[in-house]
């Protein structure tokens, strides 16, 4: 199984947003040495809980600090950007780090209403025909002429670069068919809703058409994982993330608590029931148990790659998650 990294540059309580970005770099350097396949930076706006608002910028810096691991975005939120700008950014990245760049895109806004409005400079966000926008960007990256009259009279520069890999993100199955038809990778966010199925993944495989960006279907599945040497320690480290998701469900976004603060939180019986329900999208346990579960799911669903998002409060504990999984799966 391939192992990869999804990072949101989380801002944990008592830490700074600047430190969160530096910790993303530290994580990239470590996982590069451990043999992870790729690292993607997410895109979040208007939230003090995450620092990753410009993943293409962070990706450029990380690519310069690493040697083998692929670097990219998981994903750029297409609605905020012109296909031409997307193409030029990722062609530039690919020129700087040939053979190591991933152009991963998503259809979600990546922020609240106020952020979306500000990013569109007060205009209505361009949410129509997102797949058409992606197709136009792919054509521009590949030095082709798009059909869209707005983009068929210009070049996306630099030209004649080694193509990045292209990936479409999804969490409910709506993107699976389109990813297959376009001949790009499909990245399923299992940690969003926990709704992965063979029906969704087979829709992608069955409709896959080889392209300049990918010769055969490739599926990665993103998991939220907290693991440690023992199940007890993993549970201790996982509770702050469980509480953060609980608060999100209640409409509150807050920095991740320390494990000590989480243990002292006043949780109702209903809160604890909701936390247990959310565990279907949060893998918690000893490194061996989590590794075994990932391998079982790979056998059941046939995906090629597990992409790990892990957010313990302590950076050292977070790095340990990736070290432990590498020991069991790489």
N, C-alpha and C positions, 0 to 999 in steps of 0.2 A: 504493500500500500504506500502511495505517496503521501507525505505529510506536508502541509503548508500552513501559513500564518495569516490570519485576518486581524488587523489591529485598528482600533478606534482612537488611539491616544487618550485613554481614559484619565480624567483628572480626579484622583482620589482625595478624600478629606485630609486636610493638613498639607497638601502638596500643591504645586503651582501648575498652571497650564503650560508654561515653558518647559518645566521638568517632564511633563507628559510627552512632549515631542522628543526630548532627548532620550527618554526611556524607550521610545519606539525605535530609535537608532540603535540603542544597546541591544534590543531584542533582535533586530535584523542581523547585527554582527554575530550574535550567538547562534541563531538558527542557520545562518550561512555556514558556519563551521560544523554544525551538527548534521548537515545534509538535507535540510528541508528544501522542498522544490521551489516554493515561491512565497512571497510576502506581499499582501495587498493592504493598502491604507483605505479606510472607509471615508465617506464624506458626510459630515454633520454640521449643521448650521444652527446658530441661536441657542446653543446649549452649553452651559458652563461645565457640564459633565464630561465633554469630549473636546479635544483640541484639534482633531483632524478635520479642518474645514477646507484645506487646499491640498488634497492628497497627491496631486500631480507634482507639487513643489516638494513635498516630503519625499516622494518617490525618487525624484532626481537626486536629492541629497543622499538618500539611502543607497541608491545604485552606485554612487561614487565611493561609498564606504564599504561595499561588499564585493565579492569576487565571482561567485557562482550562482547564487540564488536569484530566481527571476523576481522582478519588482514591478508592481503595478497598482491598480486601483480596484477596489471592491466595494462600491464602484463609483465612478464619476456619475453624478446625477444629471442626465442628459437635458432635462427640461430647462436648465439654467444657461445653456451654452449653445452657440452656433456650431453646426457640423464642421464648418471650416476651422473654427478655433480648436475644436476637439482634434481634428486631423493634424493640425500644425503642432499642437502640444505633443501629441504622441509620436509624431514623426521625428520631432526634435529629441524627445527622450530616447527613441530607438537609435537615432544617430549617435547619441552620447554613450549608449550601452547596447550595442548591437546584439541581438539574440537573447536579450534578458528582460525585455519590457512586455508587460501585459496591458492591453487596453480593455479594462473591465468596466461595463456601464450598467446603470440601473434606471428604472422608470420612476422611482419614488422621489419625493421632494427633498428628503434628507433634512427637514427642518420644519418649524412651525409656520403658521400663516404669515406672521410678520416678516420672517426671514425670506419666505418665498416672494412676498410682495417687494421687499427691498432688493433682492437679487434680480428681479425683473424690472427694476427702476420704476415701479408703479404701474407697469403695464400688466395685462392679463398674462399669466405664465403660459408658455407654449407647451401645452400638454397633449395636443392633438397629434396623431400619427407619429408616435415615438419610434416605432419600428422603421418608419420611413426616414426619420432623422438619423437613426443608427446606420441604415443602409447607405445614406448619403455620405456619412462620415467614413464608412468603410471604403467606399469608392474613391473618395479623396485621398485616403491613406494609401490606397493601391495605385495612385496616379491614373485613375479612370475618370471619365467625364460623367457626372451624375445627370439624371434626367431633369432634375429640378432646375428651372431657369435661373434661380437665384445663385446657383453654385456651378453652373456649367460653363462659365466664362472666365474662371480664375483657376490658379494652381494652388495646391496646398504644398507649401515648401517647409523643409527641404524635400526634394524629389529623389527618387531612386534610392531609397533607404531600405535596409533590411526590415521586413514587416514585423510589427509586434504581433503577439498572439491576441486574438479578440475574443471576449467573453461577454455573455449576456447573463445578468443576475435575475433570479426569480425566487418567489417564496410560496406561490400558490399553484404553479403549473401553467399560468397564462403565457409565460415567455418560452416554455419548452418547445412548442411547435415552431415558433419564429426563429429561435436559436438554431434549430435543426435546418430549417429552410435556408438560412443565411450562411450555414457552414462555419459557425463559431462555437466555442465552448459554452457549456451550460453550467452555471454555478448556482446550486440550490441552497437557499438559506434555511436550513433545518431549524436553526435557533430562533427564527422568527415565530413560526406557528407549529412546528413539529408535524407538518402534514405531508412529508415525503411519501411517495408511493411508486410502485413499479409502473403504474399507469402513466404517471407524469414523466418519469424518466424514459419509458419506452416511446412515448410520443416524440420525444427529442431524437432518440436513436433511429426510430423508424422513418423519420422525415429528414434525416441528415443528408445534406448534399455537400460533397467536398468543395472547398474554396481555397483561395490563395492564403487564407489565414489559418486553416486547419484541414488536414487531409482526412481525418477520421473523427468520429464523435468522442468528445472528452467531457466527463462529468466530474465536478468537484462538489462536495457537500460540506457546508459550513456548520460547525458545532460550537456551542458554548460549553466549555469544559473547565472543571475545577478538580484537580487531582493532586495527590501527595503520596508520601510513602505509605500512609495508612488511611483507611476509610474515615476514621475519627478526625484526623487532621484535615482531610478534604472537606468534611462537613463543617468544620470550624471556619475554614477559609471561604466556604461557599455562601454562608448565611448573609454577608453584606450584599452579595449580588442578588440573592433571592429577595432581600428587602428592597433593593433598588428597583427591581422589576415590579414588586408589589406597589411601590410608590408611583411608578410610571402608570400602572393600571388605574391609579387613583388620580392621575393628572398632575403628578408632581415629579419633577426631575431634580435630582440632588446628587452631590458628590458621593462616591462610595464610602460607606462607613468603615472604620477599622473593625476587625473581628471582635475586639473587646466591646466597642460601642454597639455592635450588632447583638451580641449576647445579652446586653443590658436593655435592649429595646423592648418596649411594652407591646407585645403582639397579642392580638385577640385569637381566640380559637378559629374564627373565620379567616384571619390572616394566615395562620399556620396551614389551614386547609388549602388556601389559594397558593401558598408557596409549594405545597406538595403537588398540586395540579400542574404548576409551572415546571416541575422537575422533568416533564416530558421533553422540554427543550433545553435542559441544563444537565449535562452529564457530570455526576459527582461520585467520587469513589477513589479507591486506591488506583495507582497507575496500572497495575495488572488488570483490575476489573474494568477500567475504562478502555484500555487497549483491547481487551477481549470483546467488549461491546461494539467497539468500532469495527473490529474484524467480522463479527457476526452480521452487522448491518451491511458491510461491504459485500459479504457473500449473498445476503438476501436481495440487495438492490443492484449490485454489479457496478458501482461507481469506481472510478480509478483513484480518487484522491480525497482525503479528509483535510479540510481547512479548519484550523483550530483558533478560536477566539477565547482568550482566557483573561480574566480581570480580577485576580486577587488584589487586595489592597497593597500589599508589599511587593515591590518590584522583584526582590529576590525570590519570593514565593511564585511570582508569575514566571520568572525565568525557569524555576524548578519544574513547572508544569511541562514546558517544552523539552527540558532535559530528560525528564522521566519518560515521556511519551516516545522520545527518540530511542531510548534504551530498549523499549519494548516493541517498537514498530519499524525502526530503520536498521 
